[in-house]
Amino acid sequence: MASPNSKNGTEIERLIGMLAVGIFTTCYYYSTLYPVYCIYRIYSKSGFDILNCILILPVFLSLILPAKQSPKLLSTYFFKCALKYHDYEEVNEFTDEEYEKASQTKNFIFATQPHGVLSVAGICYGISKAPKSIPPTAVASILLRIPIMKHVFGTFNLIDASKKSLTEALKRQSVVIYIGGMAELFLSSLTEEKLFVRQRKGFIKLAMQTNADVVPCYFFGNTSTLEVIKNKVLMNISRTIGVSITLFWGRWGSPFTLPRKVLVVRGRPIGVPYSANPSNEEIDLWHEKYVSEVERIYNQYKVRVPEYKNKCLVFDQPNEKKQK
């Protein structure tokens, strides 16, 4: 089932939408630099004067206060305009009604690719569902500790991506996991969309052990709405710490995203069975079914997104560095 096309907005609405998404991209860009700037001012200039206290107050409050999911905030007119700016479209082969019914007896891992600098498609998806809540998204633990960033992105409901955290979460609810991670951001290009998935099998094992099913999701637009400097050293650092360490830019060379179409496709559950101690052969079998579904979804729906019509999907090779 496809959602209505969101392009029919006025120029003012699309400008507002650019600013709405820009809150997240600008925060991602500057939130790590802002505390450093505050510390620099305190130690190199006038100490804890009134201005410096005002500047560092948001950092201090963010450190001591927990982040909170805010679907009502995302449902406001201001944020809904983001869907018009990115001509947002959603295809749910596994419909909302089917998910709500199935989730009464089973939880799901929404296995999502590709990653991107940050998930612009994920931002649009969360906004499109608001004021309804969405399943929590697994992120690197460092993102849950960075002041300001943890509150801005916490509006979408984030949890630690550790195995322990995900195992506990799947006892209560479904979760969203970005399978490929940072490497996809650095290796995709105008002609290729390269996914890291061949060696990413841990989510299949996790699904089998927690009696969860896997729903393949493809986020078209995550690698096309922002441009990045692609460097192998930066890629390795980013993959190690779980945060993209690179320069990125969008419209007018700023952190604002390019006005390109975003399409979210949610496939159907692949039917992963329960197994407390699955064999490697069982994991490989269901992992291959997942990979086949991702490929089908990409090739079936890429024609809807201009930047992807002539873009080939490429999977990592089995002899690349193993990622758990």
N, C-alpha and C positions, 0 to 999 in steps of 0.2 A: 504494500500500500504506500503510495507516494503522498507526501505532504504538499500543500499548495506552494507554488513558486512565490518567492518573497521579493521579487525584483521591483514590483510596481510601487515604488516609493518616490517621493518628490526629492529634488536636489537637497532641500533642507534636511529631510529625513535621512538621506544617505550620508550627509555631513555629520549629523548627530550620531549615526551608526558608526562612522569612522572614529569619532571621539570615544564612543562607548567601548569599542574593541581596543582603542588606544590606551585606555586606562590599564588594561592588563599587559599589553606589550611594553608600554613605557615603564610600568612597575617592574617588569621582568628585567628590563635593561638597566634601570637605575637603582633598584632597591638594595643591591649589594654595595653600591658606591656611596649611597647616602649616609649610612652609619660611619663609614670611613671619613667622609667629608666632615661630619659633625665632630668626630674625635680629633681630626686635624685642626679644626677651628679652636677647640678647647685647649689643646696642648701647644699650639703655635701662636695663638693670638691672645684673647682676653679672658681665658678661663671660663668659669661658669657665670658669665654675665647674663642679663635678661634675654638677649637675643639668642645666645647659644642654648640656654635652657629651653626656650620655645622650640628651637630647631630639633633638639634631641628628645623632646617629650614624646613625639610619635614613636620613636624607636624604643624608648623605655616602656611605654604602655603596651606596645606590640610584644615585647619580651615577656611581660608578666601576665597578659590576658590571653585566654585560649581563643583560637579561631572558631568561627561559627558559620555553618551553612546558612545562606540567605536567599532561598528561592523567591521570596516575595520581592526582594530588591531587584533581582534579575527579571522579574515580570513587569517592571515599570516601562513606560513608554520609551524612556531614554535608552534602555538596554535592548528593547525589542527592535529598535531601529537598526541594530547591528545586523539583523537578518536581511534587511533591505539592502544594506551596503554591500553585503557579500552574496546577494542573490541566492540566499540559502534555500536548499532543497533537501528533503529527507525521504529516503525510501526504506520502508520497514517490511521486509519479507516476513519477518517474525513480528506481527503487529503488536501494538500496545495492549490490545484486548487479550491476545494469546499469551503475552508475557505476564500480565496481571493474573490470569487464571493459572498458568503453569507455576508461577512463583509461590503459589499457596502450598505446593508440595516439593518444590525443587528450587535451588539457587543456581545462578548462572555466572560464568566468567565471560564478560563481553571483551573478547580478544581483539584489540584495536591496532590498526596500522594505517599509515606510517606515523612517525613521531612528530617531526618538524621541530623548529626552534622552540615553539610552544604550540599547543594544539588549538589553533584558531577554529578548526572545525569542532573541537570539543567544547570550546567557549560558546559557539553558536548553538550547538546541540543542547547545552545546559540552559541557555536562554530560551530556546524554543520550547522546552518542557516546563519552564517556570510558569506558574508558581508551584507546580508539582516538583517534588524532590527527585533526584536521579541517584542511581547507585554510586557509592564512593569510588573515587579514582585512586589507584595505587601510584604513588610517586616516591622518589628518593627521599630518604628521611631528612636530608639537609634542607629540602624545600619546606618542611614543617617547622624549621627552626629559624629561618632567615626573617628578621624583623620586617614588618610591613608586608613583605611578599606573602607570608603565611596567612595573613588576614585577607589580603586582596584575592588571592586564589582560593582561600578557604571558603569563599562563598559557594564554591562548587562541590564541597564535601570531599576532602582528601584524606587518605590513610597511608600509613607506611607500607612500602612495597616489599618488606621482608616476608619470608615464608611464614614465620610465626604469626605475624599480623594478618596476612591473607588467610591463613588457615582458620584463625579465630573469627575473622569477618565472615567467611563463607558458611559458618555454622548458623549465622543469623540473617544474611542478606547476600545479594548478588554484588559483584564488583567489576570495575573496569580496569583492564591491564593493557598497557602499551607494550606490545610484544618485542618490537625491534630495538627500541631505545635510541640513543643519540647517534649511533652509526648511520642510521637511515638519513638523518638530516645532512650529514657531510658527504654522502655518496650519491644522493639523487641529483639529477641534472635536468636540463630542458628536454632531453631526449630519452632519459631513463629514470625509472622509479625503482630504486634498489631496496629490497626489503631484507632485513636480517631476521630470518625465521628458521632456516634449516637446522641450526644448532640451538634454537630456543625451544626446548621441549619440556621445560620445568612446569609450565602452565598446564600442560596435558596431564602430567603426573599429579599435579595439585588437584585438578578437576576430578580425576579418577579416585583419589584418596578421600576427597570431601563429598563425593556423590553430587558434584555440580556438573552441569553441562556447559559446553563451550559454544558461544555465539560469535562467529566471525563478523567483524565490522570493518568497513573501509572508509577512511576520512579523506576524501578528495579535497585538495586545497591546502593541506597541512605543509606541503613542501613547495607551494607556489605563491603564497600570499606574502612571504618575506624572503629577501635575498640574504645570503650569508657568505662570509669568507670561509672557504673550505680548505682545511689544512690538517694533515695527518696527526701532527703533534697536538693540535687543539682537539681533534677528535678523540685521541686517547685520553687526554686529561678530562674531557667532558664525560666520557664513558666511565671513568674511574670514580668521579665525584657525584655523578648523576645530574649535573646541571650543564647546559650548553654554554661553554666558554668560547665565545667567538663574537665578532662584530656582526650585527645584522641590521638591515634597513628595509624600509618599504617605500611608501609614497613620499616623493620629494626628498629622499635620502633620510627620512625620519623614522622613528619606531612605529609610525602608523602603517597598518597593513595595506597592501595593494588592493584595489577594488576588484578582486577576482572571485569567481564563483566558488562556493563551497557546497559540496554534496556529501551527505552522510548516508551510507548504505549499511543497514543492519540485516545480515543474512539470517538464515534459520539455524536453530541448534543442530549440531552435527551428531548428537546421540551418544556422547561419551558414557560408557557404563561405569558402575562403581567397582573399585578393586582396591582393597586396603594395601596390597603390595604388588602393584602391576609390574609385569616383566618388561624388559626393554623392547621386546617384540610387540607387545600390546601398545606401549607408548608410541612406538614408531608407526604402527598401523593408524592410530587415531590422529597422530600428528600429520601424517600424509593426507588424511581426509581434510584436515583443517587447511593445509597448504593448497590443496586442489580447490577448495571453496573460495579461498582468497583470490586465487587466479581467476576463477569463474566470475566472481563479483567484479573484479577489476576490468576484465575484458568486456563484460556485459554492460557496464555502466559508464565507462570512461568517455564514451561519445557524448555524454551529457555535459561534459566540462571542457570548454575550449582548449585549455592548456594541456589536456591529457589525450586529446584525440589521436595524436601521433607519438605518444609517449609509450615506450615499451616497459613492461614489468620484468624485472630481473631479480632472481633470488640469490642469496649468498650461497657459496659452494660448501659442500661438506668438509673440505679440508681447511676451511678458515678457522680462526681461533674460536674455540668452543666457549659458548656463553650459556650459563645455567639460568 
